[in-house]
């Protein structure tokens, strides 16, 4: 970064002082992150006086600097990442349910079309810029203009990959010859999906509303050499579970997950893990998560929530009680205790507020039928 700034200052006819140069290098070095061929700056950089001074030069000065930054850091694209807006642009009454990065700001490189069909067509996908990054030995692929990428959940990806509860479900599936299934109700581009697959889970069923996310999920599975099949309403769903695909992708609301699972359940290994990864709350998926778990084997629901630090224990108990209520309303004759096995603090979401994941064990609530 220092070489890029020094070369730019030498070549450009600008009024940037030595002190401003040093400050600029410091700000750039402490703020950027690189994924594959993409370099991202935080929005705070744009608000700095030094950056404003650069932007105040002639219209080519900033572009000249970015060209040199790209050259020296060996990237092809540069952009500014901003928080995902909670509402759709231009309509404060409509929630941004697909988590679209509408405030994304390209600075350098061709990021593809600024608009696309709704829903996007294959030509939109083909002409977009796709980033390929590798974490924990797993490839992830996304189109930054259209899809969010959260770097803050890498620790949770590792945790799922190494989680004893996942390992035990895999081991039980190997022992009884049936395998095991996981369900991700907010799959995105495969943040946690790929951790389950790498850990040995037989199949993962994925739901996401954003077609750009499910396309990234499909591409990521292909890059990792895991066969995936995407639901097509015209073709039905029976064929999805009868082939050797390890990833079953549904580009639709997870409200359909319960009905889909009931249709597919006899063709699938038992569902032992369900991921509910929506912030600030995944409450809307809890009933579905309980319903799709295998009733005769039980399993785990991983609930993502934002809790105030002082309320974590009490709020976690509130979630546990909600799942206990669901369990108690089944016709299972014996009482069994729903348990919060672990509370994981993933990261700070806001001052005094943590993104936490609750590992909740749901006991069986139906007796297995003997054949």
Residue frames relative to the residue before (quaternion, step in Angstrom):
aa qw qx qy qz dx dy dz
X 1.0000 0.0000 0.0000 0.0000 0.00 0.00 0.00
X 0.6292 0.5408 -0.3317 0.4489 3.59 0.99 -0.83
X 0.6637 0.5048 -0.3091 0.4574 3.58 0.90 -0.90
X 0.6369 0.5346 -0.3285 0.4478 3.57 1.00 -0.80
X 0.6854 0.4763 -0.2852 0.4712 3.58 0.89 -0.94
X 0.6558 0.5101 -0.3174 0.4572 3.59 0.93 -0.85
X 0.6595 0.4970 -0.3105 0.4709 3.58 0.94 -0.85
X 0.6444 0.5199 -0.3207 0.4601 3.56 0.99 -0.83
X 0.6718 0.4994 -0.3052 0.4540 3.59 0.90 -0.91
X 0.6403 0.5230 -0.3206 0.4622 3.57 1.08 -0.72
X 0.7284 0.4461 -0.2358 0.4635 3.55 0.92 -0.96
X 0.7229 0.4507 -0.2510 0.4596 3.56 0.98 -0.85
X 0.3777 -0.6843 0.5734 0.2457 3.52 -1.16 0.60
X 0.2760 0.7803 -0.5056 0.2436 3.56 0.32 1.29
X 0.4844 -0.6841 0.4796 0.2596 3.54 -1.28 0.40
X 0.3427 0.7568 -0.4935 0.2573 3.59 1.21 0.35
X 0.3532 -0.7521 0.5207 0.1960 3.59 -0.73 1.07
X 0.6721 -0.4705 0.3750 0.4317 3.56 -1.33 0.21
X 0.6506 0.5175 -0.3166 0.4568 3.58 0.96 -0.85
X 0.6545 0.4993 -0.3105 0.4753 3.57 1.01 -0.82
X 0.6076 0.5538 -0.3463 0.4519 3.56 1.09 -0.73
X 0.6694 0.4972 -0.2967 0.4654 3.56 0.89 -0.95
X 0.6556 0.5089 -0.3081 0.4650 3.54 0.99 -0.86
X 0.6376 0.5323 -0.3221 0.4542 3.56 1.00 -0.84
X 0.6539 0.5069 -0.3132 0.4662 3.58 0.90 -0.92
X 0.6477 0.5217 -0.3169 0.4560 3.57 0.95 -0.87
X 0.6758 0.4939 -0.2957 0.4604 3.56 0.90 -0.93
X 0.6669 0.5016 -0.3055 0.4586 3.57 0.94 -0.86
X 0.6802 0.5146 -0.2950 0.4306 3.57 0.89 -0.92
X 0.7427 0.4103 -0.2234 0.4797 3.57 1.05 -0.71
X 0.7258 0.4717 -0.2414 0.4387 3.57 1.16 0.06
X 0.6977 0.5063 -0.3029 0.4064 3.59 0.99 -0.60
X 0.1148 -0.7419 0.6536 0.0962 3.52 -1.37 0.38
X 0.2225 -0.7811 0.5739 0.1049 3.57 -1.05 0.79
X 0.0293 -0.7485 0.6625 0.0094 3.53 -1.05 0.93
X 0.8241 -0.0806 0.0310 0.5599 3.57 -0.45 1.15
X 0.7957 -0.2357 0.2101 0.5169 3.57 -0.60 -1.16
X 0.6087 0.5592 -0.3371 0.4506 3.60 1.30 0.17
X 0.1303 -0.7537 0.6403 0.0710 3.55 -1.00 0.94
X 0.1214 -0.8057 0.5789 0.0318 3.56 -0.84 1.02
X 0.1742 -0.7426 0.6387 0.1012 3.53 -1.04 0.90
X 0.4632 -0.6553 0.5031 0.3208 3.62 -1.11 0.54
X 0.6318 -0.5513 0.3855 0.3850 3.55 -1.19 0.48
X 0.5654 0.6161 -0.3868 0.3887 3.61 1.12 -0.54
X 0.5808 0.5901 -0.3789 0.4134 3.59 1.12 -0.58
X 0.6548 0.5310 -0.3157 0.4354 3.59 0.99 -0.82
X 0.6843 0.4949 -0.2790 0.4572 3.55 1.18 -0.53
X 0.5202 0.6438 -0.4160 0.3767 3.59 1.27 -0.06
X 0.5816 -0.6013 0.4217 0.3497 3.57 -1.12 0.66
X 0.6238 0.5504 -0.3453 0.4344 3.58 1.03 -0.74
X 0.6670 0.4885 -0.3039 0.4733 3.56 0.92 -0.90
X 0.6341 0.5242 -0.3303 0.4627 3.57 1.00 -0.76
X 0.6188 0.5413 -0.3398 0.4566 3.57 1.10 -0.69
X 0.6422 0.5067 -0.3193 0.4784 3.58 1.03 -0.79
X 0.6844 0.4934 -0.2836 0.4558 3.53 0.87 -1.00
X 0.6468 0.5303 -0.3102 0.4520 3.56 1.24 -0.44
X 0.4967 0.6284 -0.4373 0.4089 3.59 1.28 -0.03
X 0.7201 -0.3696 0.2913 0.5099 3.59 -1.19 -0.27
X 0.7081 -0.5341 0.2798 0.3676 3.54 -1.21 0.60
X 0.6949 0.4640 -0.2911 0.4660 3.62 1.13 -0.39
X 0.4815 0.7085 -0.4281 0.2881 3.61 1.21 -0.35
X 0.6878 0.4760 -0.2898 0.4652 3.56 0.82 -0.97
X 0.6561 0.5098 -0.3184 0.4564 3.58 0.93 -0.85
X 0.6231 0.5351 -0.3380 0.4597 3.59 1.03 -0.75
X 0.6455 0.5118 -0.3169 0.4701 3.58 1.00 -0.82
X 0.6723 0.5045 -0.3019 0.4499 3.57 0.90 -0.90
X 0.6017 0.5533 -0.3530 0.4552 3.58 1.08 -0.70
X 0.6884 0.4721 -0.2773 0.4757 3.56 0.93 -0.90
X 0.6139 0.5321 -0.3468 0.4688 3.60 1.03 -0.73
X 0.6563 0.5083 -0.3081 0.4647 3.58 0.92 -0.90
X 0.6541 0.5230 -0.3099 0.4501 3.57 0.97 -0.86
X 0.7411 0.4317 -0.2411 0.4541 3.58 0.74 -1.03
X 0.7353 0.3794 -0.2356 0.5098 3.60 1.09 -0.59
X 0.4135 -0.7625 0.4267 0.2560 3.55 1.36 0.21
X 0.4688 0.6118 -0.4928 0.4038 3.55 0.78 1.12
X 0.3799 -0.7284 0.5254 0.2215 3.56 -1.26 0.33
X 0.7816 0.2254 -0.1043 0.5722 3.58 1.24 -0.42
X 0.0632 -0.7736 0.6302 0.0172 3.56 -1.12 0.78
X 0.0814 0.7966 -0.5928 0.0859 3.56 -0.97 0.86
X 0.3975 -0.6568 0.5765 0.2796 3.52 -1.39 0.14
X 0.2318 -0.7720 0.5778 0.1279 3.54 -0.84 0.99
X 0.0896 -0.7908 0.6053 0.0163 3.54 -0.97 0.91
X 0.6449 -0.5183 0.3709 0.4219 3.61 -1.16 0.42
X 0.5189 -0.6184 0.4875 0.3327 3.55 -1.14 0.68
X 0.3788 -0.7417 0.4957 0.2463 3.64 -0.62 1.03
X 0.4916 -0.6869 0.4474 0.2938 3.61 -0.95 0.80
X 0.7614 0.2727 -0.1696 0.5631 3.58 1.21 -0.49
X 0.5942 -0.5571 0.4483 0.3682 3.53 -1.29 0.44
X 0.5718 -0.6020 0.4304 0.3541 3.58 -1.01 0.82
X 0.8326 0.2179 -0.1716 0.4794 3.54 -0.96 0.93
X 0.7700 0.2348 -0.1531 0.5733 3.58 1.26 -0.02
X 0.2048 -0.8272 0.5154 0.0905 3.56 0.05 1.32
X 0.6409 0.5416 -0.3278 0.4341 3.57 1.21 -0.35
X 0.6964 0.4536 -0.2628 0.4901 3.59 1.24 -0.30
X 0.3712 -0.7445 0.5150 0.2065 3.57 -0.62 1.14
X 0.4379 -0.6754 0.5343 0.2583 3.53 -1.16 0.73
X 0.0546 -0.8720 0.4862 0.0147 3.56 0.60 1.19
X 0.6840 0.4620 -0.3008 0.4777 3.61 1.13 -0.46
X 0.4012 -0.7463 0.4535 0.2765 3.59 1.32 0.14
X 0.2034 0.8076 -0.5232 0.1808 3.57 0.94 0.90
X 0.3724 -0.7397 0.5139 0.2238 3.62 -0.86 0.94
X 0.0168 -0.8679 0.4964 -0.0022 3.56 0.68 1.11
X 0.6667 0.4808 -0.3053 0.4807 3.62 1.22 -0.32
X 0.3563 0.7500 -0.4844 0.2754 3.58 1.30 0.11
X 0.1349 -0.8259 0.5474 0.0107 3.58 -0.84 1.01
X 0.2180 -0.7856 0.5666 0.1194 3.62 -0.23 1.22
X 0.1824 -0.7893 0.5790 0.0924 3.58 -1.04 0.81
X 0.8105 -0.0026 0.0644 0.5822 3.56 0.97 -0.84
X 0.7389 0.3675 -0.2997 0.4787 3.56 -0.96 0.93
X 0.5077 -0.6414 0.4924 0.2972 3.54 -1.31 0.38
X 0.1333 -0.8208 0.5544 0.0342 3.57 -0.44 1.24
X 0.6143 -0.5589 0.3508 0.4328 3.58 1.23 0.23
X 0.7832 -0.3489 0.2430 0.4536 3.51 -1.33 -0.16
X 0.4411 -0.6860 0.5156 0.2627 3.54 -1.14 0.72
X 0.7609 0.1981 -0.1357 0.6028 3.57 1.22 -0.39
X 0.0859 -0.7868 0.6082 0.0611 3.54 -1.24 0.34
X 0.6490 -0.4805 0.3996 0.4339 3.53 -1.33 0.12
X 0.2262 -0.7579 0.5921 0.1543 3.56 -1.24 0.38
X 0.4270 -0.3516 -0.7786 0.2964 1.55 -0.69 2.40
X 0.6407 -0.5337 0.3722 0.4077 3.60 -1.20 0.40
X 0.3223 -0.7235 0.5776 0.1977 3.53 -1.18 0.64
X 0.7254 -0.4513 0.2857 0.4341 3.57 -1.26 0.26
X 0.6254 0.5449 -0.3466 0.4380 3.59 1.04 -0.70
X 0.5977 0.5446 -0.3565 0.4681 3.60 1.12 -0.62
X 0.6548 0.5071 -0.3033 0.4713 3.56 0.94 -0.91
X 0.6767 0.5247 -0.2978 0.4219 3.56 0.89 -0.98
X 0.7563 0.3994 -0.2066 0.4752 3.59 1.02 -0.77
X 0.5144 0.6311 -0.4224 0.3983 3.59 1.27 0.11
X 0.4523 -0.6307 0.5493 0.3097 3.54 -1.34 0.30
X 0.1101 -0.8031 0.5855 0.0123 3.56 -0.71 1.14
X 0.2728 -0.7527 0.5828 0.1389 3.55 -0.91 0.99
X 0.1345 -0.7635 0.6271 0.0762 3.55 -1.05 0.82
X 0.0465 0.7911 -0.6056 0.0727 3.57 -0.66 1.13
X 0.2466 -0.7665 0.5777 0.1339 3.56 -1.20 0.54
X 0.0560 0.7747 -0.6248 0.0799 3.55 -0.81 1.10
X 0.8436 0.0574 -0.0746 0.5286 3.56 -0.92 0.93
X 0.6686 -0.5131 0.2950 0.4502 3.56 1.11 0.69
X 0.6405 0.5034 -0.3064 0.4924 3.58 1.30 0.24
X 0.3723 -0.7175 0.5454 0.2216 3.57 -0.94 0.91
X 0.0257 -0.7533 0.6562 0.0360 3.53 -1.20 0.72
X 0.1325 -0.8065 0.5762 0.0080 3.55 -0.95 0.95
X 0.1453 0.7852 -0.5923 0.1078 3.57 -0.94 0.88
X 0.3906 -0.6712 0.5786 0.2494 3.54 -1.34 0.44
X 0.3412 -0.8092 0.4310 0.2075 3.63 -0.12 1.25
X 0.5953 0.5570 -0.3830 0.4344 3.60 1.11 -0.44
X 0.8014 0.3259 -0.1205 0.4868 3.57 1.09 -0.72
X 0.7877 0.2732 -0.1145 0.5402 3.58 1.18 -0.43
X 0.4230 -0.6866 0.5280 0.2663 3.56 -1.02 0.77
X 0.0884 -0.7420 0.6571 0.0990 3.54 -1.34 0.40
X 0.1783 -0.8048 0.5616 0.0715 3.56 -0.65 1.13
X 0.2252 -0.7901 0.5561 0.1259 3.57 -0.51 1.16
X 0.5935 0.6278 -0.3536 0.3586 3.58 1.19 -0.44
X 0.6920 0.4852 -0.2973 0.4442 3.60 1.18 -0.31
X 0.3128 0.7750 -0.5049 0.2160 3.61 1.19 0.32
X 0.6312 0.5333 -0.3461 0.4442 3.60 1.02 -0.70
X 0.6491 0.5033 -0.3186 0.4732 3.59 1.07 -0.69
X 0.5892 0.5528 -0.3667 0.4613 3.60 1.10 -0.60
X 0.6609 0.4960 -0.2962 0.4791 3.56 0.95 -0.92
X 0.6518 0.5339 -0.3204 0.4329 3.58 0.93 -0.88
X 0.6493 0.5008 -0.3138 0.4786 3.59 0.95 -0.87
X 0.6338 0.5516 -0.3212 0.4370 3.56 0.98 -0.87
X 0.7858 0.3135 -0.1392 0.5147 3.57 1.03 -0.84
X 0.4015 0.7588 -0.4495 0.2471 3.60 1.26 0.03
X 0.4867 -0.6817 0.4585 0.2970 3.63 -0.75 0.98
X 0.6310 0.5425 -0.3424 0.4362 3.60 1.02 -0.72
X 0.6316 0.4972 -0.3293 0.4954 3.59 1.09 -0.65
X 0.6517 0.5210 -0.3126 0.4541 3.57 0.92 -0.91
X 0.6684 0.4995 -0.3124 0.4541 3.60 0.95 -0.81
X 0.6329 0.5180 -0.3318 0.4701 3.60 1.04 -0.74
X 0.6374 0.5139 -0.3180 0.4779 3.57 1.03 -0.81
X 0.6712 0.5069 -0.2985 0.4511 3.59 0.89 -0.96
X 0.6476 0.5070 -0.3185 0.4713 3.60 0.97 -0.83
X 0.6506 0.5226 -0.3122 0.4540 3.56 1.04 -0.78
X 0.6322 0.5091 -0.3234 0.4864 3.55 1.09 -0.70
X 0.6699 0.5263 -0.2999 0.4292 3.56 0.93 -0.94
X 0.7705 0.3371 -0.2055 0.5004 3.60 0.86 -0.87
X 0.5131 -0.6967 0.3832 0.3232 3.57 1.31 0.03
X 0.5928 0.6023 -0.3630 0.3925 3.59 1.24 0.03
X 0.3798 -0.7060 0.5047 0.3204 3.58 1.15 -0.53
X 0.2738 -0.7436 0.5713 0.2139 3.57 -1.23 -0.33
X 0.2824 -0.7496 0.5834 0.1340 3.53 -1.27 0.59
X 0.1496 -0.7343 0.6500 0.1262 3.54 -1.26 0.56
X 0.1986 -0.7522 0.6163 0.1219 3.56 -1.23 0.53
X 0.0908 -0.7654 0.6347 0.0557 3.57 -0.96 0.91
X 0.2653 -0.8196 0.4942 0.1165 3.55 -0.40 1.25
X 0.7427 0.1838 -0.1551 0.6249 3.59 1.31 -0.18
X 0.0540 -0.8963 0.4394 0.0266 3.54 0.69 1.16
X 0.1921 -0.7837 0.5651 0.1719 3.60 1.00 -0.69
X 0.7669 -0.3187 0.2589 0.4932 3.56 -0.99 -0.86
X 0.7095 -0.4689 0.2564 0.4593 3.57 1.26 0.23
X 0.1457 0.8399 -0.5131 0.1005 3.57 1.21 0.47
X 0.8130 0.1921 -0.0738 0.5447 3.57 0.69 -1.12
X 0.4923 0.6733 -0.4134 0.3653 3.57 1.24 -0.44
X 0.7176 0.4607 -0.2614 0.4522 3.54 0.79 -1.04
X 0.5832 0.5561 -0.3778 0.4560 3.60 1.16 -0.48
X 0.6365 0.5161 -0.3265 0.4711 3.59 0.99 -0.80
X 0.6749 0.4977 -0.3030 0.4527 3.58 0.87 -0.93
X 0.6720 0.4900 -0.3026 0.4656 3.57 0.91 -0.89
X 0.6501 0.5213 -0.3104 0.4574 3.59 1.12 -0.63
X 0.6330 -0.5803 0.3158 0.4035 3.59 1.26 -0.13
X 0.3830 0.7055 -0.5031 0.3201 3.59 1.23 0.18
X 0.5254 -0.6906 0.4014 0.2930 3.58 -0.82 1.03
X 0.7976 -0.0435 0.0825 0.5960 3.55 0.84 -1.02
X 0.1214 -0.7575 0.6346 0.0933 3.54 -1.23 0.57
X 0.1994 -0.7571 0.6132 0.1048 3.55 -0.91 0.99
X 0.1242 -0.8361 0.5341 -0.0149 3.55 -0.74 1.13
X 0.0878 -0.7721 0.6273 0.0507 3.52 -1.10 0.82
X 0.2075 0.7472 -0.6226 0.1053 3.55 -1.11 0.76
X 0.4648 -0.7071 0.4721 0.2472 3.56 -1.03 0.87
X 0.6727 0.5141 -0.2952 0.4428 3.58 1.10 -0.68
X 0.3679 -0.7540 0.4934 0.2295 3.64 -0.49 1.11
X 0.5995 0.5455 -0.3652 0.4579 3.59 1.16 -0.47
X 0.6306 0.5208 -0.3325 0.4698 3.57 1.08 -0.64
X 0.6925 0.4655 -0.2959 0.4650 3.58 0.84 -0.90
X 0.6074 0.5210 -0.3599 0.4796 3.61 1.14 -0.51
X 0.6410 0.5031 -0.3195 0.4837 3.58 1.02 -0.76
X 0.6151 0.5451 -0.3277 0.4660 3.56 1.08 -0.76
X 0.6620 0.4999 -0.2993 0.4714 3.57 0.93 -0.89
X 0.6687 0.4912 -0.2987 0.4716 3.58 0.92 -0.90
X 0.6445 0.5233 -0.3221 0.4550 3.57 1.00 -0.78
X 0.6322 0.5229 -0.3287 0.4679 3.56 0.99 -0.82
X 0.6469 0.5191 -0.3133 0.4624 3.56 0.98 -0.85
X 0.6568 0.5137 -0.3107 0.4563 3.59 0.96 -0.86
X 0.7125 0.4231 -0.2415 0.5049 3.57 1.14 -0.66
X 0.4427 -0.7265 0.4184 0.3181 3.56 1.38 0.10
X 0.4576 0.6015 -0.5012 0.4214 3.53 0.99 0.96
X 0.3889 -0.7386 0.4952 0.2409 3.56 -0.63 1.05
X 0.0826 -0.7954 0.6004 0.0051 3.55 -0.94 0.98
X 0.1050 -0.7574 0.6388 0.0857 3.54 -1.23 0.53
X 0.2440 -0.7808 0.5650 0.1078 3.56 -0.91 1.01
X 0.5102 -0.6735 0.4488 0.2910 3.55 -0.89 0.97
X 0.0476 -0.7544 0.6547 0.0003 3.51 -1.03 0.94
X 0.4620 -0.7233 0.4371 0.2687 3.56 -0.49 1.22
X 0.6505 0.5416 -0.3221 0.4239 3.57 1.00 -0.78
X 0.7272 0.4352 -0.2351 0.4760 3.58 1.12 -0.65
X 0.4661 -0.6705 0.4568 0.3529 3.58 1.23 -0.20
X 0.4801 -0.6941 0.4639 0.2692 3.57 -1.27 -0.11
X 0.4699 0.7049 -0.4482 0.2854 3.61 1.15 -0.34
X 0.6721 0.5191 -0.3034 0.4322 3.58 0.95 -0.87
X 0.5595 0.6467 -0.3898 0.3417 3.60 1.15 -0.53
X 0.7508 0.3979 -0.2160 0.4810 3.59 0.98 -0.79
X 0.6658 0.5328 -0.3088 0.4213 3.58 1.17 -0.37
X 0.6324 0.4709 -0.3671 0.4935 3.62 1.22 0.04
X 0.6480 -0.5626 0.3636 0.3625 3.56 -1.30 -0.01
X 0.3293 0.7473 -0.5134 0.2637 3.61 1.19 0.38
X 0.3051 -0.7530 0.5564 0.1744 3.57 -1.00 0.85
X 0.7457 0.3193 -0.1731 0.5586 3.55 1.27 -0.38
X 0.0735 -0.7831 0.6175 0.0052 3.57 -0.71 1.12
X 0.1244 -0.8439 0.5218 -0.0081 3.56 -0.43 1.29
X 0.0642 -0.7847 0.6166 0.0054 3.55 -0.92 1.01
X 0.1794 -0.7716 0.6047 0.0820 3.57 -0.63 1.18
X 0.5049 0.5936 -0.4394 0.4468 3.53 0.35 1.34
X 0.6709 -0.4660 0.3735 0.4396 3.56 -1.29 0.09
X 0.4832 -0.6670 0.4773 0.3063 3.57 -1.03 0.73
X 0.4194 0.6849 -0.4743 0.3607 3.58 1.26 0.13
X 0.6588 0.5012 -0.3000 0.4741 3.58 1.24 -0.45
X 0.4668 0.7334 -0.4234 0.2551 3.58 1.23 -0.32
X 0.6438 0.5374 -0.3422 0.4238 3.60 0.89 -0.85
X 0.6843 0.4712 -0.2880 0.4762 3.58 0.86 -0.93
X 0.6292 0.5288 -0.3414 0.4560 3.59 0.99 -0.78
X 0.6744 0.5028 -0.2981 0.4512 3.57 0.89 -0.93
X 0.6346 0.5275 -0.3453 0.4470 3.58 0.96 -0.75
X 0.6505 0.5052 -0.3131 0.4728 3.58 1.08 -0.69
X 0.7680 0.3979 -0.1831 0.4672 3.56 0.96 -0.93
X 0.4828 0.7414 -0.4167 0.2086 3.58 1.14 -0.61
X 0.6790 0.4991 -0.3128 0.4383 3.61 0.90 -0.82
X 0.6934 0.4499 -0.2719 0.4928 3.59 1.23 -0.34
X 0.6863 0.4861 -0.2640 0.4722 3.58 1.28 -0.16
X 0.5408 -0.5321 0.5122 0.4027 3.55 -1.27 0.29
X 0.6396 -0.5487 0.3561 0.4038 3.63 -1.10 0.50
X 0.4273 -0.6833 0.5328 0.2583 3.55 -1.05 0.83
X 0.0736 -0.8372 0.5417 -0.0118 3.58 -0.49 1.23
X 0.7864 0.1855 -0.1082 0.5792 3.61 1.17 -0.45
X 0.0484 -0.7716 0.6340 0.0170 3.55 -1.09 0.82
X 0.2052 -0.7826 0.5808 0.0900 3.56 -0.87 1.01
X 0.0783 -0.7783 0.6229 0.0119 3.57 -0.86 1.05
X 0.1001 0.8823 -0.4464 0.1104 3.57 0.41 1.24
X 0.4108 0.6964 -0.4951 0.3180 3.58 0.77 0.97
X 0.1347 -0.7744 0.6147 0.0653 3.55 -1.01 0.90
X 0.5133 -0.0874 -0.8505 -0.0744 1.57 -2.25 1.10
X 0.7974 0.1138 -0.0995 0.5841 3.60 1.22 -0.17
X 0.2762 -0.7534 0.5754 0.1581 3.55 -1.14 0.69
X 0.2369 0.8314 -0.4818 0.1431 3.58 1.31 0.24
X 0.6457 0.5630 -0.3262 0.3996 3.58 0.95 -0.80
X 0.7161 0.4409 -0.2522 0.4787 3.60 1.21 -0.34
X 0.4494 0.7324 -0.4441 0.2536 3.62 1.20 -0.18
X 0.6541 0.5091 -0.3213 0.4580 3.58 0.90 -0.87
X 0.6446 0.5118 -0.3114 0.4749 3.56 1.00 -0.83
X 0.6375 0.5400 -0.3280 0.4409 3.57 0.94 -0.89
X 0.6580 0.4963 -0.3098 0.4742 3.58 0.93 -0.86
X 0.6842 0.5203 -0.2892 0.4214 3.57 0.91 -0.93
X 0.7264 0.4491 -0.2647 0.4478 3.60 0.96 -0.76
X 0.5044 0.6279 -0.4395 0.3976 3.63 1.19 -0.25
X 0.5460 -0.6053 0.4563 0.3567 3.56 -1.11 0.64
X 0.3761 -0.7761 0.4549 0.2220 3.63 -0.52 1.10
X 0.7029 0.4649 -0.2799 0.4598 3.60 1.10 -0.53
X 0.7271 0.3912 -0.2344 0.5132 3.59 1.19 -0.42
X 0.3198 -0.7318 0.5307 0.2839 3.57 1.11 -0.64
X 0.0350 0.8112 -0.5831 0.0273 3.55 -1.26 -0.10
X 0.5629 -0.6091 0.4663 0.3078 3.52 -1.31 -0.38
X 0.1599 -0.7329 0.6528 0.1059 3.53 -1.18 0.75
X 0.1891 -0.7780 0.5932 0.0839 3.57 -0.84 1.03
X 0.1149 -0.8418 0.5273 -0.0146 3.52 -0.16 1.41
X 0.1882 -0.7732 0.5995 0.0849 3.57 -0.75 1.11
X 0.0979 0.7890 -0.5962 0.1117 3.56 -0.86 1.03
X 0.3332 -0.6674 0.6115 0.2638 3.53 -1.36 0.24
X 0.0263 0.8020 -0.5936 0.0610 3.56 -0.67 1.15
X 0.4892 -0.5934 0.5402 0.3416 3.53 -1.19 0.55
X 0.6181 -0.5878 0.3752 0.3629 3.56 -1.01 0.84
X 0.7040 0.4833 -0.2683 0.4458 3.56 0.90 -0.93
X 0.7284 0.4366 -0.2270 0.4768 3.59 1.25 -0.39
X 0.3786 0.7756 -0.4644 0.1984 3.60 1.24 -0.16
X 0.6959 0.4815 -0.2928 0.4452 3.60 0.73 -1.02
X 0.6892 0.4791 -0.2868 0.4618 3.59 0.87 -0.93
X 0.6709 0.4925 -0.3042 0.4634 3.58 0.94 -0.84
X 0.6175 0.5392 -0.3400 0.4608 3.58 1.06 -0.75
X 0.6483 0.5037 -0.3132 0.4773 3.57 0.99 -0.80
X 0.6145 0.5456 -0.3422 0.4556 3.58 1.08 -0.65
X 0.6427 0.4989 -0.3162 0.4879 3.58 1.02 -0.79
X 0.6339 0.5357 -0.3311 0.4489 3.58 0.93 -0.89
X 0.6618 0.5156 -0.3069 0.4494 3.57 0.92 -0.91
X 0.6215 0.5390 -0.3466 0.4507 3.58 1.05 -0.70
X 0.6791 0.4532 -0.2918 0.4982 3.60 0.95 -0.81
X 0.5958 0.5470 -0.3625 0.4631 3.59 1.11 -0.60
X 0.6273 0.5364 -0.3337 0.4555 3.56 1.00 -0.82
X 0.6440 0.5130 -0.3234 0.4665 3.59 0.95 -0.85
X 0.6625 0.5091 -0.3053 0.4568 3.56 0.93 -0.92
X 0.6847 0.5033 -0.2879 0.4416 3.57 0.94 -0.88
X 0.6620 0.5075 -0.3150 0.4527 3.60 1.16 -0.44
X 0.5077 0.6066 -0.4452 0.4196 3.61 1.24 0.06
X 0.5465 -0.6335 0.4359 0.3317 3.58 -1.24 0.24
X 0.3289 0.7427 -0.5160 0.2721 3.58 1.21 0.43
X 0.4390 -0.7608 0.4128 0.2412 3.62 -0.64 1.09
X 0.7400 0.3814 -0.2239 0.5068 3.60 1.14 -0.49
X 0.4506 -0.6664 0.5194 0.2883 3.55 -1.08 0.75
X 0.0026 0.7741 -0.6329 0.0150 3.56 -1.01 0.86
X 0.4235 -0.7480 0.4672 0.2071 3.53 -0.95 0.92
X 0.3265 -0.6873 0.6183 0.1968 3.55 -0.97 0.96
X 0.1261 -0.8313 0.5413 0.0050 3.57 -0.81 1.02
X 0.2926 -0.6824 0.6345 0.2146 3.56 -1.09 0.77
X 0.2206 -0.8243 0.5100 0.1084 3.57 -0.21 1.27
X 0.8074 -0.0498 0.0660 0.5842 3.58 1.05 -0.67
X 0.1708 -0.7337 0.6464 0.1210 3.53 -1.24 0.62
X 0.0910 -0.8167 0.5696 0.0136 3.56 -0.54 1.18
X 0.2535 -0.7417 0.6026 0.1499 3.56 -0.82 1.03
X 0.2598 -0.8059 0.5160 0.1295 3.56 -0.36 1.25
X 0.7573 -0.2518 0.2148 0.5630 3.58 0.74 -1.05
X 0.5689 -0.5508 0.4736 0.3855 3.53 -1.33 0.18
X 0.2629 -0.7826 0.5496 0.1280 3.56 -0.77 1.04
X 0.7446 -0.0951 0.1049 0.6523 3.53 1.16 -0.81
X 0.6968 -0.4504 0.3110 0.4636 3.61 -1.17 0.26
X 0.8453 0.1113 -0.1134 0.5101 3.55 -0.66 1.14
X 0.6829 0.4359 -0.2732 0.5187 3.59 1.31 0.01
X 0.1444 -0.8084 0.5686 0.0488 3.57 -0.85 1.01
X 0.3773 -0.6255 0.6285 0.2671 3.49 -1.30 0.61
X 0.0158 0.8089 -0.5854 0.0524 3.57 -0.55 1.17
X 0.2084 -0.7348 0.6278 0.1502 3.53 -1.31 0.44
X 0.1990 -0.7690 0.6005 0.0917 3.54 -0.85 1.04
X 0.2115 -0.7425 0.6233 0.1245 3.57 -0.81 1.03
X 0.0214 -0.8311 0.5531 -0.0533 3.56 -0.26 1.29
X 0.2376 -0.7756 0.5708 0.1272 3.56 -0.70 1.09
X 0.1536 -0.7750 0.6111 0.0493 3.54 -0.87 1.09
X 0.3252 -0.7599 0.5233 0.2072 3.64 -0.50 1.09
X 0.6378 -0.5017 0.3965 0.4294 3.61 -1.22 0.30
X 0.1021 -0.7989 0.5884 0.0714 3.56 -1.13 0.59
X 0.7102 0.3111 -0.2631 0.5741 3.54 1.22 0.53
X 0.4226 -0.7005 0.5130 0.2598 3.58 -0.97 0.81
X 0.4964 -0.6627 0.4754 0.2972 3.54 -0.92 0.95
X 0.4092 -0.7036 0.5289 0.2403 3.55 -1.03 0.85
X 0.3352 -0.7439 0.5423 0.2007 3.57 -0.74 1.01
X 0.2295 -0.7737 0.5796 0.1132 3.55 -0.96 0.93
